[in-house]
Amino acid sequence: MNDSVPRNWLTYNKENECLYCSYCLAFECPKSDSSSFVHGFSDYRQRKGTKAKKYCHEDYRHHKDVRKQAVSFRSHRNESAYTLDDEASNHGNFLASVQLMAKYDTIIAAHVSAVQKKSYQRMKRLKHQGKAGNKGRGGLITYLSKTTVNRLIHIMKTMIQERINHEVFEAKYYSIQVDSTQDNTIIDQFSIIIRYVHKSIVYERLLSIVPCNDGTGQRLFNLLTEKLQHLNIDPKNCISDSTDGAASYYGEYNGLQSKLADMADQHVHIWCYVHVLNLVVTETTKCCVSAVSFFNLLQNLATFINGSYKRMSVWIGVVEKQLGQENMKRLKLIGETRWSGKSNAATTIFGHFNDPTASTFVNLLTCLSMIQDSDKFDAKTKHEATYLLQSLQKYVYCMEFGRYSNNKVDGTEKNIP
């Protein structure tokens, strides 16, 4: 109809050649009288929107505002009040919630508008004085600052812990699950999860996350008991614990579970069976020479390709050409403790049993072949590529890919064993 107006809400079904409104499909009430925008229509002449369609579009905009907040309560940028009218920026969950509420609450809307105006005037005045880089709100009271956000977060944390404390007091006995991991500042964060039965319902709550600079069993025991006592939870009522197999947790004499068993009568340690299964499979792959060689090769391949932007550029070019941009895959590095790391690394290259076409085996051979034959790489890099290529072609599993023989590798016909 020579109409080129962009309609992001419009979707088309090739099978029945009908048009639909994707917003109506997602948000229209099932019990309402559904319009043709839900059932589809093939008459492309101008159609009038219904009230239901209008509400669906409003719901979409509401959910869009909510779902874009894949960040923490606060954001490190765009927290100034004068930036709140910029809906394209991400202000963090708290300020985004305030923005959303301001659309439906006149009191909040008036407050936000007044704060924005005062904040903008202050920013303009500071610029005039040559102090535009100054941080802080000065004498401006907004109740939208980072201080307010931090206070609200602390209040919510306290309320949650008080509720947990009340329920655990009524339940009396409980068990704990603990683990630790490093944050981006390389500090161990010790997480404490408490599990209890309250009014015939099993609850499992994250109780606290505590920084830990000493991973010994005694220090972990001290951290745990101090936190429990601080929340008025009796450590002696802890009847069981569940941890992974680390020595600081399960050590027979100095581990956390032994300290808990000494303190609480009839205390039982429960293995995390997911972790046990992971350890069994991981150790199994370490006792077989062929398996060790296989996974070392996968690790060396990922390190070689990912370790240089030039080599990565060749890989990206090969995958885009042979599989398409939408099927772009990156070779996976293997972690030391998780079996899933080895599984993911193998799956990326060899695909699944039920879908071998999802593999990147041929693409990897092509990439290594191009690197070893290219004049853009030094002799050491070309030697490593040749070694990895030959190593890949030694294994019996390559026979599974015999159907890919006579594939074009680097523009020439080469057989793949």
C-alpha positions as CSV (number, residue, x, y, z in Angstrom):
1,M,0.0,0.0,0.0
2,N,3.1,2.2,-0.4
3,D,3.0,2.8,3.4
4,S,6.4,3.0,5.1
5,V,5.4,4.2,8.6
6,P,7.3,2.3,11.3
7,R,5.0,0.3,13.5
8,N,7.0,-1.5,16.2
9,W,3.8,-3.1,17.6
10,L,2.9,-4.9,14.4
11,T,3.8,-8.5,13.7
12,Y,3.0,-10.8,10.8
13,N,2.3,-14.5,10.5
14,K,3.6,-16.0,7.3
15,E,1.4,-19.1,7.6
16,N,-2.0,-17.5,7.6
17,E,-0.8,-14.1,6.1
18,C,-2.4,-12.2,8.9
19,L,-1.3,-9.1,10.9
20,Y,-1.4,-9.0,14.7
21,C,-0.6,-6.5,17.5
22,S,2.2,-8.0,19.6
23,Y,1.3,-5.8,22.5
24,C,-2.4,-7.0,22.5
25,L,-1.2,-10.6,22.3
26,A,0.9,-10.1,25.4
27,F,-1.3,-8.0,27.6
28,E,-5.0,-8.2,26.5
29,C,-7.2,-9.8,29.2
30,P,-8.2,-13.4,28.1
31,K,-11.8,-12.9,29.4
32,S,-12.3,-9.7,27.4
33,D,-13.8,-9.5,23.9
34,S,-10.7,-10.0,21.9
35,S,-10.3,-7.8,18.9
36,S,-9.0,-8.6,15.4
37,F,-5.6,-7.4,16.7
38,V,-5.4,-10.6,18.7
39,H,-7.1,-13.0,16.3
40,G,-5.3,-11.5,13.3
41,F,-6.6,-9.8,10.2
42,S,-5.7,-9.9,6.5
43,D,-7.7,-6.8,5.5
44,Y,-4.9,-4.2,5.5
45,R,-7.1,-1.1,5.2
46,Q,-7.1,1.4,8.1
47,R,-8.5,0.0,11.3
48,K,-9.6,1.9,14.4
49,G,-7.9,0.9,17.7
50,T,-10.1,-0.2,20.6
51,K,-9.9,0.9,24.3
52,A,-8.5,-2.5,25.0
53,K,-5.7,-1.9,22.5
54,K,-5.0,1.4,24.1
55,Y,-4.7,-0.2,27.6
56,C,-2.4,-2.9,26.1
57,H,0.0,-0.3,24.8
58,E,0.0,1.4,28.2
59,D,0.7,-1.9,29.9
60,Y,3.6,-2.5,27.4
61,R,5.2,0.9,28.3
62,H,4.8,0.1,32.0
63,H,6.5,-3.3,31.7
64,K,9.2,-1.9,29.4
65,D,10.0,0.6,32.2
66,V,10.2,-2.2,34.8
67,R,12.1,-4.8,32.8
68,K,14.9,-2.4,31.7
69,Q,16.1,-2.2,35.3
70,A,18.6,-5.1,35.3
71,V,20.7,-3.2,37.8
72,S,21.0,-2.7,41.6
73,F,18.9,-0.3,43.7
74,R,21.3,2.4,43.0
75,S,23.2,3.4,39.8
76,H,26.6,5.0,39.7
77,R,25.5,7.4,37.0
78,N,22.4,9.6,36.2
79,E,21.5,10.0,39.9
80,S,21.2,13.8,39.8
81,A,17.6,15.1,40.2
82,Y,17.9,17.3,37.1
83,T,18.4,14.2,34.9
84,L,15.2,12.4,35.9
85,D,13.3,13.7,32.9
86,D,15.7,11.8,30.7
87,E,13.8,8.5,30.3
88,A,16.4,7.1,28.0
89,S,19.0,6.9,30.8
90,N,19.0,4.2,33.5
91,H,18.8,5.9,36.9
92,G,18.8,2.7,39.0
93,N,15.8,0.7,40.4
94,F,14.9,3.2,43.1
95,L,14.7,6.4,41.0
96,A,13.1,4.4,38.1
97,S,10.4,3.3,40.5
98,V,9.9,6.9,41.6
99,Q,9.6,7.9,37.9
100,L,7.1,5.2,37.3
101,M,5.0,6.2,40.4
102,A,5.1,9.8,39.3
103,K,3.1,8.9,36.2
104,Y,0.1,7.8,38.4
105,D,0.5,9.8,41.6
106,T,0.1,13.6,41.4
107,I,1.8,14.3,44.8
108,I,4.9,12.4,43.8
109,A,4.8,13.9,40.3
110,A,4.7,17.5,41.8
111,H,7.6,16.7,44.2
112,V,9.7,15.2,41.4
113,S,9.0,18.2,39.2
114,A,9.9,20.7,41.9
115,V,13.1,18.8,42.8
116,Q,14.1,18.7,39.1
117,K,13.6,22.4,38.8
118,K,15.6,23.3,41.9
119,S,18.4,20.8,41.0
120,Y,18.7,22.2,37.5
121,Q,18.9,25.8,38.9
122,R,21.6,24.7,41.3
123,M,23.6,23.0,38.5
124,K,23.2,26.1,36.4
125,R,24.4,28.3,39.2
126,L,27.5,26.1,39.9
127,K,28.4,26.2,36.2
128,H,28.3,30.0,36.3
129,Q,30.6,29.9,39.4
130,G,32.9,27.4,37.7
131,K,32.1,24.7,40.2
132,A,30.2,22.4,37.8
133,G,32.2,19.3,38.9
134,N,31.1,19.6,42.6
135,K,29.3,16.6,43.9
136,G,26.5,16.5,46.5
137,R,23.1,18.2,46.7
138,G,24.3,21.2,48.8
139,G,21.4,22.5,50.8
140,L,18.8,20.9,48.5
141,I,16.5,18.4,50.3
142,T,15.1,15.9,47.7
143,Y,14.6,12.6,49.5
144,L,15.8,11.1,46.3
145,S,19.5,11.2,47.0
146,K,21.9,8.3,47.5
147,T,21.7,8.8,51.3
148,T,17.9,8.2,51.2
149,V,18.3,5.2,49.0
150,N,21.0,3.7,51.3
151,R,18.7,4.3,54.3
152,L,15.8,2.6,52.6
153,I,17.9,-0.4,51.7
154,H,19.1,-0.7,55.3
155,I,15.5,-0.4,56.6
156,M,14.3,-3.1,54.2
157,K,17.2,-5.4,55.1
158,T,16.4,-4.9,58.8
159,M,12.7,-5.6,58.3
160,I,13.4,-8.8,56.4
161,Q,15.8,-10.0,59.0
162,E,13.3,-9.3,61.8
163,R,10.7,-11.2,60.0
164,I,13.0,-14.2,59.6
165,N,14.0,-13.9,63.3
166,H,10.4,-14.0,64.4
167,E,9.6,-17.1,62.2
168,V,12.8,-19.0,63.3
169,F,12.0,-18.2,67.0
170,E,8.6,-19.9,66.5
171,A,10.1,-22.8,64.6
172,K,12.9,-23.1,67.2
173,Y,15.1,-25.6,65.2
174,Y,16.7,-24.7,61.9
175,S,19.5,-25.7,59.5
176,I,22.0,-23.5,57.6
177,Q,23.7,-23.6,54.2
178,V,26.8,-21.6,53.7
179,D,29.3,-20.8,50.9
180,S,31.6,-18.0,49.9
181,T,32.8,-16.5,46.7
182,Q,35.0,-13.5,45.8
183,D,33.5,-10.2,44.7
184,N,35.0,-7.9,42.1
185,T,37.3,-6.4,44.8
186,I,38.8,-9.9,45.5
187,I,37.1,-10.0,49.0
188,D,35.4,-13.3,50.0
189,Q,31.7,-12.8,50.7
190,F,30.3,-15.4,53.1
191,S,26.6,-16.1,52.4
192,I,24.4,-17.6,55.1
193,I,21.1,-19.3,54.2
194,I,18.8,-20.5,56.9
195,R,16.2,-23.2,56.4
196,Y,13.3,-23.9,58.8
197,V,9.7,-25.1,59.1
198,H,7.1,-22.5,60.0
199,K,3.4,-23.3,60.2
200,S,4.0,-26.6,58.3
201,I,5.7,-24.7,55.4
202,V,9.4,-25.1,54.6
203,Y,11.2,-21.8,54.2
204,E,14.7,-21.2,52.8
205,R,15.9,-17.6,53.3
206,L,19.1,-15.7,52.6
207,L,19.9,-14.4,56.0
208,S,23.1,-12.4,55.5
209,I,26.2,-11.9,53.3
210,V,29.3,-11.1,55.4
211,P,32.8,-10.1,54.2
212,C,35.4,-12.7,55.2
213,N,39.2,-12.2,55.2
214,D,40.0,-15.5,56.8
215,G,38.8,-18.8,55.3
216,T,39.7,-21.1,58.2
217,G,37.0,-23.2,59.8
218,Q,37.4,-21.4,63.1
219,R,37.0,-17.9,61.5
220,L,33.9,-19.1,59.5
221,F,32.4,-20.5,62.7
222,N,33.0,-17.2,64.5
223,L,31.4,-15.2,61.7
224,L,28.4,-17.5,61.6
225,T,27.7,-17.6,65.3
226,E,28.3,-13.8,65.7
227,K,25.7,-13.1,62.9
228,L,23.2,-15.5,64.4
229,Q,23.6,-14.1,67.9
230,H,23.3,-10.5,66.5
231,L,19.9,-11.5,65.1
232,N,18.9,-13.2,68.3
233,I,18.9,-16.7,66.8
234,D,20.3,-19.3,69.1
235,P,23.2,-21.2,67.4
236,K,22.6,-24.2,69.6
237,N,19.3,-24.8,67.8
238,C,21.1,-25.4,64.5
239,I,20.5,-29.1,64.0
240,S,22.2,-29.5,60.6
241,D,24.4,-27.7,58.0
242,S,25.0,-28.2,54.3
243,T,28.2,-27.1,52.6
244,D,30.4,-28.2,49.7
245,G,33.4,-30.4,50.3
246,A,36.0,-27.7,51.0
247,A,38.3,-28.5,53.9
248,S,37.4,-25.3,55.8
249,Y,33.8,-26.5,55.8
250,Y,34.1,-30.3,56.2
251,G,37.4,-30.7,58.0
252,E,37.1,-33.5,60.5
253,Y,38.7,-31.6,63.4
254,N,38.9,-27.9,62.4
255,G,36.2,-27.6,59.8
256,L,33.1,-25.5,60.2
257,Q,30.8,-28.5,60.6
258,S,33.0,-30.0,63.3
259,K,32.7,-26.8,65.3
260,L,29.0,-26.7,64.9
261,A,28.7,-30.4,66.0
262,D,30.7,-29.6,69.1
263,M,28.3,-26.7,70.0
264,A,24.9,-28.2,69.1
265,D,23.8,-31.7,70.3
266,Q,22.9,-34.2,67.6
267,H,24.1,-31.8,64.8
268,V,24.2,-33.5,61.4
269,H,26.2,-32.5,58.4
270,I,24.4,-32.9,55.0
271,W,26.4,-33.1,51.9
272,C,25.3,-30.9,48.9
273,Y,24.7,-33.8,46.5
274,V,24.8,-31.6,43.5
275,H,28.3,-30.6,44.5
276,V,29.1,-34.3,45.3
277,L,28.0,-35.3,41.8
278,N,30.0,-32.5,40.3
279,L,33.1,-33.7,42.2
280,V,32.6,-37.3,41.2
281,V,32.4,-36.4,37.5
282,T,35.3,-34.0,37.7
283,E,37.6,-36.5,39.5
284,T,36.5,-39.2,37.0
285,T,37.7,-37.0,34.1
286,K,41.1,-36.5,35.9
287,C,41.9,-40.2,36.3
288,C,41.7,-41.1,32.6
289,V,44.7,-40.1,30.5
290,S,42.6,-39.7,27.3
291,A,40.0,-37.5,29.1
292,V,42.8,-35.3,30.6
293,S,44.4,-34.9,27.1
294,F,41.0,-34.2,25.6
295,F,40.0,-31.4,28.0
296,N,43.5,-29.9,28.0
297,L,43.2,-29.6,24.3
298,L,39.9,-27.8,24.6
299,Q,41.4,-25.5,27.1
300,N,44.4,-24.7,24.9
301,L,42.1,-24.1,21.9
302,A,40.0,-21.6,23.9
303,T,43.1,-19.9,25.3
304,F,44.7,-19.6,21.9
305,I,41.7,-18.2,20.1
306,N,40.5,-15.9,22.9
307,G,44.0,-14.7,23.8
308,S,44.5,-12.3,20.9
309,Y,42.2,-9.9,19.1
310,K,43.8,-10.8,15.8
311,R,43.1,-14.5,16.2
312,M,39.6,-13.7,17.6
313,S,39.0,-11.6,14.5
314,V,39.7,-14.6,12.3
315,W,37.4,-16.8,14.4
316,I,34.5,-14.2,14.2
317,G,35.0,-13.9,10.4
318,V,34.8,-17.6,9.9
319,V,31.8,-18.2,12.1
320,E,29.9,-15.2,10.6
321,K,30.6,-16.5,7.1
322,Q,29.7,-20.1,7.7
323,L,27.1,-19.9,10.5
324,G,25.8,-16.3,10.4
325,Q,26.0,-13.6,13.0
326,E,23.0,-14.9,14.9
327,N,24.8,-18.2,15.6
328,M,28.0,-16.5,16.8
329,K,29.8,-18.7,19.5
330,R,32.8,-18.1,21.6
331,L,35.1,-21.0,22.7
332,K,34.6,-21.7,26.5
333,L,37.4,-21.7,29.0
334,I,37.3,-24.6,31.5
335,G,37.1,-23.9,35.2
336,E,39.0,-26.1,37.7
337,T,36.1,-27.2,39.9
338,R,32.9,-27.4,37.9
339,W,32.0,-30.2,35.5
340,S,29.7,-27.8,33.6
341,G,32.7,-25.9,32.4
342,K,34.1,-29.0,30.7
343,S,30.6,-29.9,29.3
344,N,30.1,-26.3,27.9
345,A,33.5,-26.3,26.3
346,A,32.9,-29.6,24.6
347,T,29.4,-28.7,23.5
348,T,30.5,-25.5,21.9
349,I,32.9,-27.3,19.6
350,F,31.1,-30.7,19.1
351,G,27.4,-29.8,19.6
352,H,24.9,-32.2,21.1
353,F,24.2,-35.8,20.2
354,N,20.7,-34.9,19.0
355,D,22.0,-31.8,17.1
356,P,25.5,-32.3,15.8
357,T,25.0,-29.5,13.3
358,A,25.2,-27.0,16.1
359,S,28.9,-27.8,16.4
360,T,31.7,-25.4,15.5
361,F,34.2,-28.2,14.8
362,V,34.6,-27.5,11.1
363,N,34.7,-23.7,11.8
364,L,37.5,-24.3,14.3
365,L,39.5,-26.3,11.7
366,T,39.0,-23.6,9.2
367,C,40.1,-20.9,11.6
368,L,43.3,-22.8,12.6
369,S,44.1,-23.5,9.0
370,M,43.7,-19.9,8.0
371,I,46.0,-18.8,10.9
372,Q,48.7,-21.3,10.0
373,D,48.7,-20.2,6.3
374,S,48.4,-16.5,6.9
375,D,51.3,-14.0,6.6
376,K,49.7,-11.7,9.2
377,F,50.9,-13.9,12.1
378,D,54.4,-14.6,13.4
379,A,56.1,-18.0,13.2
380,K,55.3,-18.9,16.8
381,T,51.6,-18.3,16.4
382,K,51.5,-20.3,13.1
383,H,53.4,-23.1,14.9
384,E,50.8,-23.2,17.7
385,A,47.9,-23.2,15.2
386,T,49.5,-26.1,13.3
387,Y,50.0,-28.1,16.5
388,L,46.4,-27.5,17.6
389,L,45.1,-28.4,14.2
390,Q,47.1,-31.6,14.1
391,S,46.0,-32.5,17.7
392,L,42.4,-32.1,16.7
393,Q,42.8,-34.4,13.8
394,K,44.4,-37.2,15.8
395,Y,41.4,-38.2,17.9
396,V,39.0,-41.0,17.0
397,Y,36.0,-38.7,17.7
398,C,36.9,-36.7,14.5
399,M,35.6,-39.7,12.6
400,E,32.1,-38.6,13.6
401,F,32.6,-35.6,11.4
402,G,33.6,-37.5,8.4
403,R,30.4,-36.4,6.6
404,Y,31.9,-32.9,6.5
405,S,34.7,-34.2,4.3
406,N,35.5,-32.2,1.2
407,N,34.4,-29.0,2.9
408,K,36.1,-25.9,1.8
409,V,38.8,-24.9,4.2
410,D,40.5,-21.5,3.5
411,G,39.1,-21.6,-0.1
412,T,40.6,-25.0,-1.0
413,E,39.1,-28.5,-0.9
414,K,40.6,-30.3,2.1
415,N,39.5,-33.6,3.6
416,I,38.7,-33.8,7.3
417,P,39.5,-37.1,8.9
